[in-house]
Amino acid sequence: MGQYEYDENGSIFYYFVVSFLALVLIPTTYSSLFGTSTAPIVVKHVKGVPACPCKECAVKTVKVAKAKAASKAGTLSTKNLLLILGWIVFAFGAYKVATAELAESGLWDPYEILGVSTAATEAEIKKKFRKLSLQFHPDKVEGTEEEKAAAATKYNELSKAQKVLTDEEARKTWDEFGHPDGRQALTLGIALPKYLVDSKNNVLVLFLYGAIFGIFMPIFVARWWYSSKNMNNDKICHETMGKFYKEVKADSNSRLLIDIICQADELIDAVSYKKEERALVEELAQKVATEIGKFGYPFEAKKKYTNVGEAITHKIQILLYSHLARIQIDNATLAKEQSRVAEVASMVVVGVLQICAARFWLSAAMAAIDLRQAIIQASLPSRGPLGQLPYLTLDLLKQFVTAKRRVTCPREFVELPEQERRDLVKSLSDAEYNELFAIAQQYPLVRVSKCNFSVVGEEYITPGSIVTLAVTLEHITPEEAAREKQEGIIPIDVNPPPVSHEEVKPQWFEQTAAELFPTHCPYFPNEKNSAWWIMMGSPENNRLICLGKINNSGPPGSPPKTCKLQFQAPPQPGQWKFHVFVKNDSSMGCDLNIEMTLIVVDVPEISAAIIEEEMSEPDEDTIAGQMAALKAGKVPGSGGSKVREEHDDSSDSEDDD
């Protein structure tokens, strides 16, 4: 039966601890010390798009990089404390490894003890034994008692080895099994110090196990559980979702949604109310009321508060509107809260979109996405897509929509002829115009190459079947967009895939990390990557059918990305008109609207068509063939003669008789 041996002096155990900690501590420490703090700060450039020349993007890049470095440089962070503790344990383990002596392997080898080869004869073995006996015999050794005891132990080993090797049977057994007594039981070693399983340390070991698995781990799991159970998958509090459920209506627009999201618990926790800041907040409120009033947003700068909650909610509104109006705040504390409010507001507005999707409200869902675009671009929704571009004042924006021209988005501005584009903003200097034109090309341009309905494994769409809407997007360059305007837009492929078509998915080793396309949002505190919402609905009925998202369309020239959505077909056959909306998650004026027709065919119509195509003439030898012949007026087996004709012939013959 197998036996287990423990690491007597713990040397093997400490080798394991040091090796494991080295694999974890070295890369983690290197990443903490040199990961971002020493990396050069550069503005990202995306292929297919001109480099952004605006100063705000350069300032934001430096600010974001410094914020990341500062977050990792905290001396009292949990990560750094764990690193320090890990290095302390590593140093202790390294010290134990350096000072401890490895235990002997425990293998007893008579040849090694006598110092002879395995081919030595019996005479050579006895000669060697006599020579060593003169050296280690207890009667020959002079010295201390310890030296005599060691010599006696050595002499006993020599005697045992000589006895095994001079006995023919014992030597043969040793050479075959490695032991004078023959085959031995299997012995397994465990790299645990023996003191961990020693009965004297049972109380201490049990205490450590109990503290780790009975106290610290339950506390950690409980903290994680209580923090996560109060939030949904998008990290929005359930209390906030409850407020949105009560306040959001089917016809809510962006202006109403701003007041609704300002009640979110996440935003309330992001700001503080201090009486000493009241004068600064009121001054900022006056600026906000003046600026957004130009675009038709009435705002109450001064309010009387009955409690602190109302004061905080009003402050959130002021900070959010100041962000949308691109008002720079000199006070460092208020500026930090303004950035935090913008960041959190862009997150919680997704909760409004979830409420609208759950209640199938199309208008409110589109308003929620429009508001998210406006927050990330720091532009009031009423300013329109061109309002996110620099240098375009209210007077300049009025010149973009006249009786002769209608330019409503950056793409249309870029596609204008050079001279017409320059005349449109002739009040700007050449440097300002060049910067404006370069920034207008930063916004994503996509083309819908495929948009179709299909039912898996079926050729037709029947009432109540599960329909798949597949939308394929291609990110194109400004040059491709201009060429399409001249040569004509490539038509959308609306044909469903063949029934036998099977989508081939790449293997895990064939998949590569897709390159991201950063959104141009210099006034938003964080970096954002371009994403696309896909919605299908009926604007006439304000009904949202299905909603999906493409998280990364990649830079221009990237492989097409497909979003597949499923919904149930209408319960009645007919032709149904729907709209497919493609809306960017972070930029205004990049949206597309595609009108689609869903053709639903009833089951009996399909069955009749299939029966007519597939039915064949039955064999005359069968009962079905004979019945078919009788119905056609034929005699079974007559080769096609009419029944009526044969009857007439027989009657004539009777008359002749």
Residue pairs with C-beta under 8 A, 6 or more apart in sequence:
1 185
2 185
2 186
2 187
2 188
3 185
3 186
3 187
3 188
4 187
4 188
4 189
4 190
5 187
5 188
5 189
5 190
6 189
6 190
6 192
6 193
6 194
6 197
7 13
7 103
7 189
7 190
7 191
7 192
7 193
7 194
8 103
8 194
9 100
9 101
9 102
9 103
9 193
10 96
10 100
10 193
10 194
10 195
11 96
11 97
11 100
11 101
11 102
11 103
12 102
12 189
12 191
13 191
13 192
13 193
14 93
14 96
14 97
14 100
15 97
15 191
16 191
17 89
17 90
17 93
18 90
18 93
18 94
18 97
21 86
21 89
21 90
21 93
22 90
24 86
25 83
25 86
25 87
25 90
28 83
29 83
29 87
32 72
32 79
32 80
32 83
35 72
36 65
36 68
36 69
36 72
37 69
37 72
37 73
39 65
41 61
41 62
41 65
42 61
43 51
43 52
43 57
43 58
43 61
44 61
44 518
45 51
46 517
46 518
46 555
46 556
47 555
47 556
47 557
48 477
48 555
48 556
48 557
49 441
49 442
49 477
49 478
49 555
49 556
50 438
50 441
50 442
51 438
52 438
52 439
52 442
52 520
53 434
53 435
53 438
53 439
54 390
54 435
54 439
54 522
56 522
56 523
57 520
57 522
59 522
60 522
60 523
64 525
64 526
64 527
74 80
107 178
108 179
110 160
110 161
110 162
110 164
110 165
110 174
110 180
111 117
111 118
111 120
111 161
111 165
113 157
113 158
113 161
114 125
114 128
114 129
114 132
114 158
114 161
114 162
114 165
115 128
115 132
116 124
116 125
116 128
116 165
118 175
120 128
120 165
122 165
122 166
125 162
125 165
125 166
126 162
126 166
129 158
129 159
129 161
129 162
132 158
133 140
133 155
133 158
134 140
136 151
136 154
136 155
136 158
137 151
137 155
138 148
138 151
138 152
138 155
141 147
141 148
141 151
163 170
164 170
164 171
164 174
164 180
165 171
165 174
170 180
173 179
173 180
173 181
173 182
174 180
177 183
177 184
195 201
196 205
197 205
230 237
230 238
230 239
231 237
231 238
232 238
232 241
232 351
232 354
234 347
234 350
234 351
234 354
235 347
236 264
236 266
236 347
236 348
236 350
236 351
237 264
237 265
237 266
239 265
240 263
240 264
240 265
240 266
240 348
240 351
241 351
241 354
241 355
243 260
243 263
243 264
244 260
244 261
244 264
244 351
244 352
244 355
245 355
247 260
247 263
248 257
248 260
248 352
248 355
248 356
248 361
248 364
249 256
249 364
250 359
250 361
250 363
250 364
250 542
251 363
251 364
251 542
252 260
252 363
252 364
252 367
253 363
253 367
254 367
254 370
254 371
254 374
254 381
255 297
255 381
257 349
257 352
257 364
257 367
257 368
257 371
258 317
258 320
258 321
258 371
259 317
260 352
261 267
261 345
261 348
261 349
261 352
261 371
262 313
262 316
262 317
262 320
262 345
263 313
264 344
264 345
264 348
264 351
266 344
266 347
266 348
267 316
267 341
267 344
267 345
267 348
268 309
268 312
268 313
268 316
270 316
270 337
270 340
270 341
270 344
271 312
271 315
271 316
271 319
271 337
271 340
271 341
272 312
272 337
273 308
273 311
273 312
273 315
277 331
277 333
277 334
280 331
280 334
281 315
281 318
281 334
282 301
282 302
284 318
284 319
284 322
284 327
284 329
284 334
285 299
285 301
285 302
285 318
286 301
287 322
287 325
287 327
288 299
288 301
288 318
288 321
288 322
288 325
288 327
289 299
289 300
289 301
291 325
291 327
292 299
292 321
292 324
292 325
292 380
293 299
294 394
295 380
295 382
295 383
295 394
296 382
297 321
297 380
297 382
299 317
299 321
303 310
303 314
305 311
305 314
316 341
319 334
319 337
319 338
319 341
319 342
320 341
320 342
320 345
320 375
322 329
322 338
323 338
323 339
323 341
323 342
323 375
323 378
323 523
324 374
324 375
324 378
324 379
324 380
325 380
326 378
326 379
326 523
328 335
329 335
329 338
339 525
340 525
342 375
342 378
342 524
342 525
343 524
343 525
343 526
345 375
346 372
346 375
346 376
346 524
349 368
349 371
349 372
349 375
350 368
350 372
352 364
352 368
352 371
353 365
353 368
353 369
353 372
353 547
356 362
356 364
356 365
356 368
356 544
357 365
357 544
357 547
360 543
360 544
360 545
361 542
361 543
361 544
362 535
362 537
362 538
362 539
362 542
362 543
362 544
363 539
363 542
365 535
365 544
365 547
366 535
366 581
366 583
369 533
369 583
369 585
370 381
370 583
370 588
371 381
372 585
372 586
373 583
373 584
373 585
373 586
373 587
373 588
374 380
374 381
374 588
375 524
376 519
376 521
376 524
376 528
376 585
376 586
376 587
377 388
377 521
377 523
377 524
377 586
377 587
377 588
378 388
378 521
378 523
378 524
379 387
379 388
379 588
380 387
383 397
384 397
384 408
384 409
384 588
384 589
385 408
385 409
385 410
385 588
385 589
385 590
386 392
386 397
386 400
386 407
386 408
386 409
386 410
386 413
386 589
387 397
387 588
388 410
388 587
388 588
388 589
389 410
389 413
389 436
389 439
389 440
390 432
390 435
390 436
390 439
391 425
391 428
391 432
391 435
391 436
392 425
392 436
396 425
396 427
399 424
400 406
400 407
400 408
400 413
400 424
401 407
401 408
405 424
406 412
407 413
407 416
407 424
408 589
409 588
409 589
409 590
410 440
410 441
410 443
410 589
410 590
411 443
411 445
411 481
411 589
411 590
413 421
413 424
413 440
414 421
414 437
414 440
414 441
414 478
414 481
414 482
415 481
415 482
415 485
416 424
421 437
422 433
425 433
425 436
428 436
439 520
441 478
442 520
443 520
443 587
443 589
443 590
444 475
444 517
444 519
444 530
444 553
444 584
444 587
444 590
445 475
445 476
445 477
445 478
445 480
445 481
445 556
445 590
446 473
446 474
446 475
446 476
446 532
446 553
446 582
446 590
446 592
447 473
447 474
447 476
447 480
447 484
447 489
447 490
448 471
448 472
448 473
448 474
448 492
448 582
448 592
448 594
449 472
449 473
449 474
449 490
449 492
449 493
449 560
450 470
450 471
450 472
450 492
450 493
450 494
450 560
450 562
451 469
451 470
451 471
451 472
451 492
451 493
451 494
451 580
451 594
451 596
452 469
452 470
452 493
452 494
452 495
452 496
452 497
453 461
453 467
453 468
453 469
453 496
453 596
453 598
454 461
454 467
454 468
454 470
454 496
454 497
455 461
455 462
455 465
455 466
455 467
455 468
455 569
456 466
456 468
457 499
458 465
458 499
459 499
460 601
460 606
461 467
461 569
461 598
461 599
461 600
461 601
462 569
462 573
462 600
462 601
462 602
462 603
462 606
463 569
463 570
463 571
463 572
463 573
463 600
463 602
463 603
464 568
464 569
464 571
465 568
465 569
466 566
466 567
466 568
466 569
467 566
467 567
467 568
467 569
467 598
468 564
468 565
468 566
469 536
469 546
469 564
469 565
469 566
469 567
469 580
470 497
470 562
470 563
470 564
471 534
471 562
471 563
471 564
471 565
471 580
471 582
472 560
472 561
472 562
473 532
473 550
473 553
473 560
473 561
473 562
473 563
473 582
474 560
475 517
475 553
475 554
475 555
475 556
475 557
475 558
476 484
476 556
477 556
477 557
480 556
484 490
492 594
494 596
514 552
514 554
514 558
515 554
515 555
515 558
516 529
516 530
516 552
516 554
516 555
517 529
517 530
517 552
517 553
517 554
517 555
517 558
518 527
518 528
518 529
518 530
519 527
519 528
519 529
519 530
519 586
519 587
520 587
521 528
521 586
521 587
528 585
528 586
529 551
529 552
529 586
530 552
530 553
530 584
530 585
530 586
530 587
531 549
531 550
531 551
531 552
531 553
531 584
531 585
531 586
532 549
532 550
532 553
532 563
532 582
532 583
532 584
532 585
533 547
533 548
533 549
533 581
533 582
533 583
533 584
533 585
534 547
534 548
534 549
534 550
534 563
534 565
534 580
534 581
534 582
535 544
535 546
535 547
535 548
535 580
535 581
535 583
536 544
536 545
536 546
536 547
536 565
536 567
536 578
536 579
536 580
536 581
536 596
537 543
537 544
537 545
537 578
537 579
537 581
538 545
538 577
538 578
538 579
539 579
545 567
545 578
546 565
546 566
546 567
547 565
548 563
548 564
548 565
549 563
549 585
550 561
550 563
552 561
553 561
554 561
569 598
569 600
570 576
570 598
570 600
572 600
573 600
573 601
573 602
573 605
574 600
575 597
575 598
575 599
575 600
576 597
576 598
576 599
576 600
577 595
577 596
577 597
577 598
578 595
578 596
578 597
578 598
579 593
579 594
579 595
579 596
580 593
580 594
580 595
580 596
581 591
581 592
581 593
581 594
582 591
582 592
582 593
582 594
583 590
583 591
584 590
584 591
617 625
617 628
618 624
618 625
618 628
619 625
620 626
620 629
620 636
620 637
625 636
626 636
629 635
629 636
630 636
630 643
633 642
633 643
633 644
634 640
634 641
634 642
634 643
635 641
635 643
635 646
638 646
